[in-house]
């Protein structure tokens, strides 16, 4: 994946430069914005399939707005076939996995609503993990015990965990990995100090309400934290306080974009 990202980073500037050279009406920032939109809307296979199902292009022969000559009648713009606004997932009750209690609810846009819509529907990048968390927990609880991102054993209580807990675990692991790639090594002591605060921050941004509850989970890409990430760093000069702050912010952004809101990419 890192090799693919490096190749994309090398190819993209040359491609944009060539396009601007061919067509002087194009601007590099305009093309880069369009590229970011495509990456955002197709960040996962589920989202790529969603865009294909949810929208149609004006030049699509299956689109009723296309004229009889097969030419684009609307400038090639996307048209939403379904006015979906929000999608929620009601998981099985904690502690006893029963698929018959699970359901997905789709909320349609109200054309007469005063409030504007949330924009284009994009699923959480961690969609599959959320939908399968309870079934995976049931299997784990029946056999192998698990561990949290801070290295704590969860044992057979894993079946009682919230479906977002595994996503938060991965977000914390992504944060550690990103910090390391940015040149900052987080030892076990720092992980034990930072981990619980990151967990509260990430969990509050993913769950509408208490993560201990059994409320429906919003499957739209989102991250709206209600718990502030407030850290007090102390130590002797040269201990790495400034280095941690410089590396932690982009690492948190990387974790959020990879698991919750790809728009931060």
N, C-alpha and C positions, 0 to 999 in steps of 0.2 A: 504493500500500500504506500509506503514511504517513497519507493521508487516511482510509482505511478504519479504521486503528488509532485515529485521533483521534475518528472517529465512534463507534466501539465504546466508547472511554473516556468519551464524553459520554453515551451511551445507557445503559450498564450501571448506573451509580449510580441513575439515575431509575427504571429497570426494577426493580431490587432494592428500592428504597424503596416502589414501588407494590405489589409483591408482598407485602412485609411489612405494608403498610397494609391490604391485602385479607384476608390470612390471618395472624392474630396468633400462630399457632403456629410460624411460620417465623422464622428469625433471619438477619440479613444475612450474618454470617460463614458460616453453613451454606450459604446460596445461593451465596456467593462461592466457597466450596470446591467446590461442585458445578459451577459455571461453569469453574473452573480444571481440574477433572477432564475435562470435555467438551472443552476446548481442547487439553489434553494428549493425550487419546486420539484426537483427530481433527485433529492438527496438520498432516497432509499427506493428500493424496487416497489414497495407499497405505494409511495407517493407518485412514482412515475406511472404506475397503473391507475391510480386515482385521477391524475390529470388527464389521462387518455380516456377514462370513462366519464369524467365529470364535464369535460369541455370538448367542443368541436370547433374546427377552424372554418372560416367562411368559404375557403376554397375546397373544403372536403365535399366530394360528390354525394356523400350521404347526408349532408346538411341541407335541409329544405330551403334555406336562404340562398343557396347557390343557384345561379341562373341556369337556364337550359343549355347554354353553350359550355358549361363547366368552368366558366371563369369566376374569379372571386368577385362577389358583389359587395363585400364589406371591407375590403382592404386587407384580407387575410387575418383579421382579428379573431381572437378566441371568443366563443359564445358559450355560456354556461347552460348545459342541458337541464341541470337540477339546481335549485336555489338552496343548497345546503349551507347551514350556518355553523352549527356545532354538532359534534358527535360525542356521546358519552358511553362509557362501558360500566355496567354494574357487575362486579365480580361475585364469585361464589362466596358465601359466608366464610369468615376465617375459621380455621380449625377443622373444617369438614368440606372437602371439595365436592361439590355437586354441580355438574355442568348445566343441569336443567334450571338452576337459579340464575345463571348468567344471561345477560342480555345487552344488546347494543341499541341505543336510542339515538335517532337522528332528528335534529331540530332544523326545520326549514326557516328561511328568511321571511320576515313579515314585510310585504311590500308597502304597508302603510305605517311602518314603525318610524318614529322620529329619530331614534338612535341609529347611527350608521352601522353597517355590518362590520364584522371583524376582518373583512377582506377575503382574499383567496384562501380556500380551505387547504391546509397542509397538515398531514398527520405528524404526530411525534416520531422522531427517528427511532425511538425505542418501542414502537407500537407492538411488534411481535412479542417482545419481552413482557410488556404489560399484560397482553391478552393471555399469555401462557404461564404467568407467574404462579397462580394458584395451583394449576395442575402439576407444574414442576416442583412446587413446594410439597405437594402431597406425596410425590415419589421420593423426594429427599427425606421427608419426615419418616417415611416407612423404612428407610435404610441408613444412608450415609448422613452424618451430621455436617452442617455447613459452617462457614465463618463469615464475618462481616469484613468490610474493607479495612477496619482497624485491627483485624486479626483476632477478634473475639469470637468464641464459639457460640453458635446459636442452637445447637442440638436439635431436639425434636420440636422445639418451639417454632421452627422455621415455617411450619404449616400455618401458624397464626400471624405471620408477618403480612404487612400490607403489600399489594402488588407493586407499589412504587419503591419498596425497600431495595429490591434487587437493582432497580435503575439507579437509585442513589448510591448503592455500593459501586456500581460501574463508573458513575460520575466521579466518585472520590478516587478510584483507581486511575481514571483518565487524568485527573488533576495531578496525581503523583508522577505519572508517566510524562506529562507535559512539562512539569517542573524539571524533571531530570533531563529532558531534551533541551530545555532552556539553560542548562548548565547548573541547576541548583539541586543538590542531593538532599532528600528529606530522610533523616534517619528515623528509627522507630520512636524515639522520644518525641520528636516534632510531630510525627504522624498521630501519636496518642493525644497531643495537645490540639492540633489543628482538626483532626478527623471529626470529633463530635460537633464542632462549630460548623464545619462544612456540611455535615449531615443535616443539621437543623436548617441551614440556609437552603440547600438543594431541595430538601423535602418540602419546605414551605412554598417554594416556587412551583412545585409540581402538583400539589394536592390542594383542592379547594375545601379547606376545612382541616380538621385534625387528621393526621396520618394514622392515628389509632382507630379511626372510625371505619365505617363501611359505606361511605358515600360514593356515588357514581364518580368515575374518573373521566376527566376531560381528555379526549384523544387528539384534539387539535394541538398543533405545535404551539407551545406557550411556556413562559417562565415568568411568573409574577410573585416574587418572594414577599412574604409577610414577616419573616424573621430576619433582622439585620445581621450582616456579617461584620461583627465588631471585634477587632483583635487588639490586644495590648502587648506590644513587643518590647522586651527588655533584654539587656545583656551588655557585655563589655564591648568596647569599640572593636570593630572587625569581626564580630560574631556572626554577621550575615543578615542583619535586620533589613537593611536597604535592599540587598540582593533578593531577599524573600519577597518583599513588597513588589519589586519590579517584575519578578517572574510569576507571582501568584495571580495577578489580575489577568494576564493573557491565558494562563492555565485554566482559570475558572471559566473564561469565555469559551475556551476550547471544549471544556466538559459540557457546558450548556448547549453549545451548537451541535455537538455530537449526539446528544441524548434527548434534548428538550426542545430547543428552538434553533433550527438550522439557519435562520435569517442572520444570526450572529457570525456566520462563516465569513 
